[in-house]
Amino acid sequence: MNTKKEDLFKSDDQFRTLFEHSHDAMIISNREKEILLVNAAAERIFGYKENELIGKSILELMPEDKRSSYDNDMSEALKDKVVTNRDNSKDFFGKRKNGEIFPIELTFTGWNSKNR
């Protein structure tokens, strides 16, 4: 196996380890706010299983009365092709599967991907 492929596999393994073992909820979505991947902490905190979230809008994890405002905030934060060293953390509220509303800090980080 060539070095670039080995580095890619090593990088993927490191990402997966960090992602899956984080105590913080991590949710990866595309620019359309469609959920692509969630970690175990997100499942625990929000009360959903991964298969219940994949393909849904990330806005579904937020209170209905705040979705429009949050949608605008997220779109503004992610308007650049790559989110850089700006303050991209916002205090929002999340909504658990059982309907409970709770405070969350949402951090926007982005990158370009050939696939998404």
Secondary structure, 3 states (H helix, E strand, C coil): CCHHHHHHHHHHHHHHHHHHHCCCCCEEECCCCEEEEECHHHHHHHCCCHHHHCCCEHHHHCCHHHHHHHHHHHHHHCCCCCCCCCCCEEEEEEECCCCCEEEEEEECCCCCCCCC
